[in-house]
Amino acid sequence: MNNQVYSTENILMETIALEDNITLKLFDDSKRLPDDRLQVTLTARLEIPVATLYRGETEALLPPADELRAALGDPLVYEHKNVRQFVGAKEKSALLESLIDTFKAKVLPYIARHDFHVNYAAAKYREHKKRNSWYPNDPPGDTTAS
């Protein structure tokens, strides 16, 4: 029996323009599995340029742009995945359409809000700072202080 997973399709299904010239892309990242089965995956990918985060009222919520870029990179990437296992090949198209419709009805209104991008960046930066407080950059046993 061959348990090999075949290649990912990774097909751009749809592009949705949001405010501040930010684009949401919906991908079909399905994988072919043995015995004519599929792992159907819808991936929504939102790339948020750091420069779009800094508008008058939002600057107080975020660190300086250079610090944010150094910590999280530029652009920031938000991904949302919906995965269904062992789907028949004949059912794939209908399932993908259903996943897209559900995403647009439930998730898109949330990520299309004007404050989502800033709040997402602030939350990711807080996570980064917390993670770095657990694992400081100084090697263990280094007692030299400047």
N, C-alpha and C positions, 0 to 999 in steps of 0.2 A: 504494500500500500504506500502510495506516495503522499506524504504530509507536507509537501512543499507549498509555500504561499507564493503566488505569482505577483507580477508587478502591479504597482499602483497606477491608476489611470490619470489622476491629477489634471482634470479638465476644467477650465474656467467656464462656469455656467451662467453667471450674471454679474454685472457691475452696477453698484448703486452709489450715486453721488450724495454725499452728506455735506453739511455746512463746513466752512473753512477749507474748501478744496480737499477734503478727506474722502477717500473712496473705499467702500466696502466691497470686497470681492467674495463671491460664493463659488466654491470649488467642489467638484465631484472627485473625491479622493478614494474611490472604491477600489477594493482589491479582489482579484479573482482567487477563489479557493478551490481545492480539489472537488471533484464530483459535480461540476457545473453549479457551484454555489459561489456567492459573493459576500464580502463584507462591505456593505454600502455605507459610505461616510460622506456627510456633507460638512465641509469646513468653511466657516465664515472668517475671513481675515481682514483686519482693519489695521492699516499702517498709519500711525499718527506722528507727523513731523513735529519735533520739539518746538519749532518756531511758532506753530499754530496754537500752542498752549498758553502763550503769554499775551493776554489781552488785559488791559487796565485792571479790572476787578479781580482777575485770577492770579495775579502775580504774588499776592500774599499767601496763597495756598501752596506754592511750589518753591523749591530751592532755586538758586540762580541756574540759568539755562545750561551753562557749561558743566555745572555739578550734576545736573540731571542727565545730561548726555554721557558723562563719564560713568555714572552709575548704571544707567539702563540702556544706553545706546540711542541712536537716532536713525530711523524712526522707531518709536515704541510700537510693538506689535501686540494686538489683541486677537486671540483666536477662540472661536467657539466651535466645538465639534459635536455632531450627532452621528452615532454609529449604530447600525443594525447588523447583527450576525446571521450567517447562514441563510441568505435570501436567494431565492431562485432567480435565474437570469431573466425570466419573463416578467418578474415582479419589480425589477430594478427601477424602471422609468417611473412607474406610478408611485413607488416608495420615495424616490428622490423628489418628485413634485410635492408629495405630502410633507416631507421634511422641510422643503423650501417654504411652503405655505405656513407651516407651523412656526418656523423661524421668523418669518415676516410678521406674523400675528403676535408673537409673544416676546421675542428678543429684540427685533429691530426698533420698536418704539423706545425701548430702554437705551440702546446704544446711540440712537439718533438724537437724544436729548442734548441740548446745548452745553450742559455741564458734565456729561459723561466723560469726555476726553480728559478734562482737567482732574476730575475725581479719580479716574483710573490711573493716571500718571502719579498723583499724590499717594494713592494706596500702594502702588508698586514701589515707589520710592521709600515709603515707610517700611515695607517688607524688606527691602534691600538694606536699610539702616539697621533693622532689628537682626537680620541674618548676620551682618557684619559685626554686631555687638557680641554675638555668640562666638564668632571666629575672627578675632582681631588679626590684622595683618602682621603684627609682631610675632616672631617665632617664639615658641615656648622656651622659658628659661632666660630670655633676653632681659636683663635687668638694667641695661644701660639706658639712661634717660638723657635727653638733650636739655 
